[in-house]
């Protein structure tokens, strides 16, 4: 069984940086309303003037990216994989360049928003063919992350799907979203679509979660180098990652691996680190990080991009919540031996059916 002292979605979190105690989650009935298509929701749809609170996340309560991990099933080669991961250095800090440039901006489409036509340039894969030419609701003025990946997430609350675009160009005049690569996932689904889909359909760490002290879902992990193959639950994925040297095939993490922190909340709470670092640690302890990207200088995690607020005249949410301008969590575990002493790799597991 998984450890029992985690924060549940019905717990209260006392936040830092001006975030007061916030109720996490609700009943399953209330949760279904949060994720239901807009027309069936009991409350107003999310948008820049009604940003989701801490109880919101992508995917259903039973999704492996939301339900706490069973951390008793550790990969037999976990120590080898973690050794190679931390040999590249501590996790890279996330400053303004990384957040705006490599972060994931979230945009919430409502029935009152215009319809945009999706244009996918790479359509070899089924998941791209599924959505090419489709019309979705999205707010005008969306800005992709501003470095080469150009990521946009659109949560269309009318059709109940979340769309992830890469290398994106948004044309507000022509009402088109053009991307080299794109796929969609059911917002209240399992977090999976086609077998070949890349392992990137995850919610990034949100600034509200950092300020409140808990990340309540799996996040994405970027690594410098990978094995060059994928493992379950993404063993059928066309996204394999790249090796740096031939020995990476047996020593490095693979696309689809889940890395978690082998610590309890009590052990994390006694550390002399800020609340926002404890939020990352507790999230990794309960939900882990899915290996879905490579090519970074060291390893790092995925964060929300601030332009999903600043594009609409709102302040940078990280600064507004009193978080530091650079999120440097490399030293978070120094007093207990460092990241390498406590990170582990979950054994590959099958997709939910």
C-alpha positions as CSV (number, residue, x, y, z in Angstrom):
1,X,0.0,0.0,0.0
2,X,1.1,3.6,-0.5
3,X,2.1,5.7,2.5
4,X,-0.8,6.9,4.6
5,X,0.2,10.4,5.8
6,X,-0.2,12.3,2.5
7,X,-2.4,15.3,2.2
8,X,-5.8,14.4,0.7
9,X,-7.9,16.7,-1.4
10,X,-10.2,17.1,1.5
11,X,-7.4,18.4,3.7
12,X,-6.8,22.1,4.5
13,X,-3.6,23.7,3.4
14,X,-2.2,26.8,5.1
15,X,-0.5,28.6,2.2
16,X,2.4,31.0,2.1
17,X,2.8,34.2,0.2
18,X,-0.6,35.5,1.0
19,X,-2.6,32.3,0.3
20,X,-4.9,31.6,3.2
21,X,-6.1,28.2,4.3
22,X,-7.7,26.6,1.2
23,X,-10.0,23.6,1.1
24,X,-8.5,21.0,-1.2
25,X,-11.0,19.1,-3.2
26,X,-14.6,18.1,-2.7
27,X,-16.8,15.2,-3.0
28,X,-16.6,13.0,-6.1
29,X,-19.9,14.5,-7.2
30,X,-18.5,18.0,-6.9
31,X,-15.3,16.9,-8.7
32,X,-17.4,15.6,-11.6
33,X,-18.9,19.1,-11.9
34,X,-15.5,20.7,-12.0
35,X,-14.6,18.6,-15.0
36,X,-18.0,18.3,-16.8
37,X,-18.5,20.1,-20.1
38,X,-19.4,23.7,-19.6
39,X,-23.1,23.3,-20.3
40,X,-23.6,20.9,-17.4
41,X,-21.5,22.7,-14.8
42,X,-23.1,24.1,-11.7
43,X,-20.8,27.1,-11.6
44,X,-19.3,29.6,-14.0
45,X,-16.7,28.2,-16.4
46,X,-13.0,28.9,-15.7
47,X,-11.2,31.8,-17.5
48,X,-9.0,34.7,-16.7
49,X,-11.6,36.3,-14.5
50,X,-12.4,33.0,-12.8
51,X,-9.2,31.1,-12.3
52,X,-9.4,27.5,-11.0
53,X,-8.5,26.9,-7.4
54,X,-6.4,24.3,-5.7
55,X,-9.0,21.6,-6.1
56,X,-8.7,21.6,-9.9
57,X,-6.5,19.4,-11.9
58,X,-6.6,17.6,-15.2
59,X,-8.0,14.0,-15.4
60,X,-10.2,11.9,-13.2
61,X,-9.7,10.9,-9.6
62,X,-8.7,7.4,-10.7
63,X,-6.1,8.5,-13.3
64,X,-2.6,7.4,-12.4
65,X,-1.6,11.1,-12.7
66,X,-4.0,12.1,-10.0
67,X,-4.4,9.1,-7.7
68,X,-1.5,8.7,-5.3
69,X,1.2,6.2,-6.5
70,X,1.7,2.8,-5.0
71,X,5.4,3.4,-4.2
72,X,6.1,-0.1,-2.9
73,X,6.7,-1.3,-6.5
74,X,10.2,0.0,-7.2
75,X,12.1,-0.8,-10.4
76,X,14.9,-3.2,-9.8
77,X,17.3,-0.9,-11.6
78,X,16.1,2.2,-9.8
79,X,19.5,3.0,-8.2
80,X,21.3,2.9,-11.6
81,X,18.8,5.2,-13.2
82,X,18.8,7.7,-10.4
83,X,22.6,7.7,-10.3
84,X,22.7,8.6,-13.9
85,X,20.0,11.3,-13.5
86,X,21.8,13.1,-10.6
87,X,25.2,12.7,-12.2
88,X,24.1,15.6,-14.5
89,X,23.8,17.8,-11.5
90,X,21.0,19.1,-9.2
91,X,17.6,20.1,-10.7
92,X,18.0,23.2,-12.8
93,X,16.5,26.4,-11.4
94,X,13.4,28.0,-13.0
95,X,13.8,31.7,-13.5
96,X,11.9,34.1,-15.7
97,X,13.5,32.7,-18.9
98,X,12.6,29.1,-18.0
99,X,9.0,29.9,-16.8
100,X,8.1,32.1,-19.8
101,X,10.2,30.1,-22.3
102,X,9.7,26.5,-21.4
103,X,6.7,26.6,-19.1
104,X,3.2,25.4,-20.1
105,X,0.6,28.2,-20.4
106,X,-3.0,27.1,-19.6
107,X,-5.9,28.7,-21.5
108,X,-9.6,27.9,-20.7
109,X,-12.1,28.0,-23.5
110,X,-15.7,28.9,-22.9
111,X,-18.8,28.9,-25.0
112,X,-18.6,32.7,-25.3
113,X,-15.0,32.4,-26.7
114,X,-14.4,32.3,-30.5
115,X,-13.9,29.1,-32.4
116,X,-10.3,28.4,-33.6
117,X,-9.5,25.9,-36.3
118,X,-6.6,23.5,-35.6
119,X,-4.0,23.1,-38.2
120,X,-1.5,20.3,-37.5
121,X,1.7,20.2,-39.7
122,X,2.8,16.8,-38.6
123,X,0.0,14.2,-39.2
124,X,1.8,10.9,-39.4
125,X,0.4,9.9,-36.1
126,X,-3.2,9.1,-35.3
127,X,-3.4,11.6,-32.5
128,X,-2.6,14.4,-34.9
129,X,-5.0,13.2,-37.5
130,X,-7.7,13.1,-34.8
131,X,-7.7,16.9,-34.3
132,X,-6.5,18.4,-37.5
133,X,-9.3,20.8,-38.8
134,X,-11.3,20.6,-35.6
135,X,-12.9,23.7,-34.2
136,X,-12.3,24.4,-30.5
137,X,-13.3,27.3,-28.1
138,X,-10.3,29.4,-27.0
139,X,-9.8,32.9,-25.7
140,X,-8.4,35.5,-28.0
141,X,-4.9,36.8,-27.2
142,X,-3.2,33.5,-26.3
143,X,0.6,33.5,-26.2
144,X,2.6,30.3,-26.5
145,X,5.6,29.7,-24.3
146,X,8.3,31.9,-25.9
147,X,11.2,29.6,-26.6
148,X,11.5,27.0,-29.3
149,X,8.8,24.5,-28.1
150,X,6.1,27.2,-28.2
151,X,3.6,25.3,-26.1
152,X,0.0,26.1,-25.6
153,X,-2.6,24.2,-23.5
154,X,-6.2,24.8,-24.3
155,X,-8.8,23.3,-22.0
156,X,-12.0,23.5,-24.0
157,X,-14.8,23.4,-21.4
158,X,-17.4,23.0,-24.1
159,X,-16.2,19.8,-25.7
160,X,-14.5,18.4,-22.5
161,X,-11.0,17.9,-24.0
162,X,-7.6,19.4,-23.2
163,X,-5.5,20.2,-26.3
164,X,-1.7,20.4,-26.2
165,X,0.1,22.2,-29.0
166,X,3.8,22.4,-29.7
167,X,5.6,24.9,-32.0
168,X,2.4,26.9,-32.0
169,X,1.3,30.0,-33.9
170,X,-2.0,31.6,-32.9
171,X,-3.7,33.8,-35.5
172,X,-6.5,35.8,-33.8
173,X,-7.5,37.3,-37.1
174,X,-7.8,34.0,-39.1
175,X,-8.9,32.2,-35.9
176,X,-6.4,29.4,-36.4
177,X,-4.0,27.5,-34.0
178,X,-1.2,26.1,-36.1
179,X,1.2,23.6,-34.5
180,X,3.9,21.2,-35.7
181,X,2.6,18.7,-33.2
182,X,-0.6,18.4,-31.2
183,X,-2.9,16.0,-29.5
184,X,-5.9,16.0,-27.2
185,X,-6.9,14.2,-24.0
186,X,-10.3,13.9,-22.3
187,X,-10.2,16.4,-19.5
188,X,-11.9,14.1,-17.0
189,X,-10.3,11.0,-18.5
190,X,-7.5,8.7,-17.6
191,X,-4.7,10.9,-19.1
192,X,-4.2,8.6,-22.1
193,X,-5.5,8.6,-25.7
194,X,-3.8,6.5,-28.4
195,X,-1.0,4.0,-27.8
196,X,1.5,6.1,-29.8
197,X,0.8,9.3,-28.0
198,X,3.8,10.9,-26.3
199,X,4.0,11.0,-22.4
200,X,3.4,14.7,-22.1
201,X,-0.3,15.0,-21.2
202,X,0.4,16.3,-17.6
203,X,-0.5,19.4,-15.7
204,X,2.5,21.5,-14.8
205,X,3.3,22.8,-11.3
206,X,1.0,25.8,-10.7
207,X,2.1,28.8,-8.7
208,X,-0.9,28.5,-6.4
209,X,0.2,25.0,-5.4
210,X,3.7,26.2,-4.6
211,X,2.4,29.0,-2.4
212,X,-0.1,26.7,-0.6
213,X,2.4,23.9,0.1
214,X,1.3,20.9,-2.0
215,X,1.3,19.7,-5.6
216,X,-1.7,17.4,-6.0
217,X,-0.8,15.6,-9.3
218,X,2.0,14.0,-11.3
219,X,4.2,16.5,-13.2
220,X,6.5,16.2,-16.1
221,X,10.3,15.6,-15.8
222,X,12.9,16.8,-18.2
223,X,16.2,14.9,-18.3
224,X,19.5,15.6,-20.1
225,X,19.7,12.1,-21.7
226,X,17.5,9.1,-21.9
227,X,17.7,5.4,-22.8
228,X,16.4,5.8,-26.3
229,X,13.3,3.7,-25.8
230,X,10.0,3.9,-23.9
231,X,8.5,1.8,-21.2
232,X,5.0,1.1,-19.9
233,X,2.6,2.8,-19.7
234,X,4.1,4.5,-22.8
235,X,5.8,1.4,-24.3
236,X,3.9,1.9,-27.6
237,X,4.8,5.6,-27.9
238,X,6.6,7.0,-30.9
239,X,8.4,9.3,-28.6
240,X,11.6,7.6,-27.4
241,X,14.0,10.3,-26.3
242,X,17.7,10.5,-27.2
243,X,20.9,9.0,-25.8
244,X,24.0,11.0,-25.1
245,X,26.3,8.0,-25.3
246,X,25.6,4.3,-26.2
247,X,25.7,3.2,-22.5
248,X,22.6,5.3,-21.8
249,X,20.5,2.4,-23.3
250,X,21.0,0.5,-20.0
251,X,21.8,3.2,-17.5
252,X,19.3,6.0,-18.2
253,X,15.7,6.6,-17.5
254,X,13.2,5.9,-20.3
255,X,10.2,7.8,-21.6
256,X,7.3,6.7,-19.5
257,X,9.3,6.1,-16.3
258,X,7.9,7.6,-13.1
259,X,10.3,9.1,-10.5
260,X,9.2,9.6,-7.0
261,X,10.6,10.9,-3.7
262,X,10.8,8.2,-1.0
263,X,10.0,10.5,1.9
264,X,6.9,11.0,4.1
265,X,5.2,14.3,4.7
266,X,6.5,14.3,8.3
267,X,10.1,13.9,7.1
268,X,9.6,16.8,4.6
269,X,7.9,19.0,7.1
270,X,10.9,19.0,9.5
271,X,13.2,20.2,6.7
272,X,14.3,23.9,7.0
273,X,13.2,24.8,3.5
274,X,10.5,27.2,2.3
275,X,6.9,26.1,1.8
276,X,7.1,26.2,-2.0
277,X,10.0,23.7,-1.9
278,X,8.0,21.5,0.5
279,X,5.2,21.6,-2.0
280,X,7.4,20.1,-4.7
281,X,8.8,17.5,-2.4
282,X,5.3,16.4,-1.1
283,X,4.0,16.2,-4.7
284,X,6.9,14.1,-5.7
285,X,6.4,11.8,-2.7
286,X,2.7,11.2,-3.5
287,X,2.4,11.6,-7.2
288,X,5.9,11.6,-8.7
289,X,7.1,12.9,-12.0
290,X,6.7,11.3,-15.4
291,X,9.7,11.3,-17.7
292,X,8.4,12.9,-20.9
293,X,11.2,15.2,-22.1
294,X,14.9,15.3,-22.6
295,X,17.6,17.6,-23.9
296,X,18.0,19.9,-20.8
297,X,21.3,20.6,-19.2
298,X,20.3,18.8,-16.0
299,X,17.0,17.4,-14.9
300,X,14.1,19.7,-14.0
301,X,10.3,19.7,-13.6
302,X,7.5,21.3,-15.6
303,X,5.9,24.6,-14.4
304,X,3.0,26.7,-15.5
305,X,4.0,29.6,-17.8
306,X,3.0,33.0,-16.5
307,X,1.8,34.4,-19.8
308,X,-1.5,32.6,-19.4
309,X,-2.2,35.5,-16.9
310,X,0.1,38.3,-18.1
311,X,-1.2,38.2,-21.7
312,X,-4.5,39.4,-20.3
313,X,-3.1,42.2,-18.1
314,X,-2.9,40.2,-14.9
315,X,0.4,40.3,-12.8
316,X,2.9,37.5,-12.9
317,X,1.2,34.9,-10.6
318,X,4.5,33.8,-9.1
319,X,5.5,37.3,-8.1
320,X,1.9,38.1,-6.9
321,X,2.0,35.1,-4.6
322,X,5.3,36.1,-3.0
323,X,7.4,33.3,-4.7
324,X,11.1,34.0,-5.4
325,X,11.9,35.3,-8.9
326,X,14.0,32.1,-9.5
327,X,12.7,28.8,-8.3
328,X,15.9,27.1,-7.2
329,X,15.1,23.8,-5.5
330,X,18.4,22.1,-6.1
331,X,19.4,22.3,-2.4
332,X,16.0,21.3,-1.0
333,X,17.3,18.0,0.3
334,X,20.9,18.9,1.2
335,X,20.4,18.4,4.9
336,X,19.3,14.8,4.4
337,X,21.8,13.7,1.8
338,X,20.5,15.3,-1.4
339,X,18.2,14.3,-4.2
340,X,20.1,11.2,-5.2
341,X,19.6,9.7,-1.7
342,X,15.8,9.8,-1.8
343,X,14.7,9.6,-5.5
344,X,13.4,6.3,-6.7
345,X,12.0,4.9,-9.9
346,X,8.6,3.2,-10.0
347,X,8.4,-0.1,-11.9
348,X,6.7,0.3,-15.2
349,X,2.9,-0.3,-15.0
350,X,0.2,-0.9,-17.6
351,X,-2.2,1.7,-18.9
352,X,-5.6,1.8,-17.2
353,X,-8.3,0.3,-19.4
